[in-house]
Each structure stands twice: as structure tokens, then as C-alpha cells.
Amino acid sequence: MSIPANYIPILIQALVGLGFVIVSLVASHFLGPRLNGSVKNDAFECGIEKDGDARTPFSVKYFLTAILFVLFDIDIIFFYPYAINFREFGIEGFLAVVTFVAVFFIGFLYVLKRGALDWDK
């Protein structure tokens, strides 16, 4: 089986990346400190000491807000190619982006009307 010459740089980059990961893992295993104790083994998150059980239920609104954030964040990512090439797209590209934004705006209005972003309810 022969590898086309165009894939050799990609293969080299993948091997260098994999080699870096392996060397980093092995080096950190041998060079890292081995201190154990109650303070080190205690759960610690973002400067906040643990309080209660890990099985504390979260509100569904928290997850809905997170999903909406990801949805609108992805919406912004799709604007980048348009912003780079907006002159080449012309009026047809502009109308496509307006349609794209309109669909998301209608979805946002629906979410607002349903009260998904109201934390007090």
C-alpha cells in the first residue's frame, strides 16, 4: 500500500503530536510529585469547597440555558464565513443569511415567550 505524497506532512504532524502526548504523559508520571493526603484527595472545584452531595439535582432551566448558549454560539460561528466572503455572495448570500438569522430569531422569540430564560419561575 502506498501513501500519496500529499499525505506525508499530515502523517508527520500526527506522529509528532502523538509523540508529544506520549512523552508528556510518561514524563509527568515520573517527574510529578507523589503527595497524598486528605487535603489533596478532597474534591475542590473552582475555589469553592464541597458542600453536600454530588447528586444534588439541578434545575432544568440551567441545562436549557446551556443548550441555548451552545445553539446561539454555533450560530455566531456560521457568520464567520459570511463575514469573510460577503462581497462574493451578493444579494443571494445576503438573503440566505437573513433567512438563517430569521429562523434563529423566531426560535429565540419562542424561547422567550415560553419563559425559558426567566429564572424566577
C-alpha positions, 0 to 999 in steps of 0.5 A: 500500500502506498501513501500519496505524497500529499499525505506525508506532512499530515502523517508527520504532524500526527506522529509528532503530536502523538509523540508529544502526548506520549512523552508528556504523559510518561514524563509527568508520571515520573517527574510529578510529585507523589503527595497524598493526603486528605487535603489533596484527595478532597474534591475542590472545584473552582475555589469553592469547597464541597458542600453536600452531595454530588447528586444534588439535582439541578434545575432544568432551566440551567441545562436549557440555558446551556443548550441555548448558549451552545445553539446561539454560539454555533450560530455566531460561528456560521457568520464567520464565513459570511463575514469573510466572503460577503462581497462574493455572495451578493444579494443571494448570500445576503438573503440566505443569511437573513433567512438563517438569522430569521429562523434563529430569531423566531426560535429565540422569540419562542424561547422567550415567550415560553419563559425559558430564560426567566429564572424566577419561575 
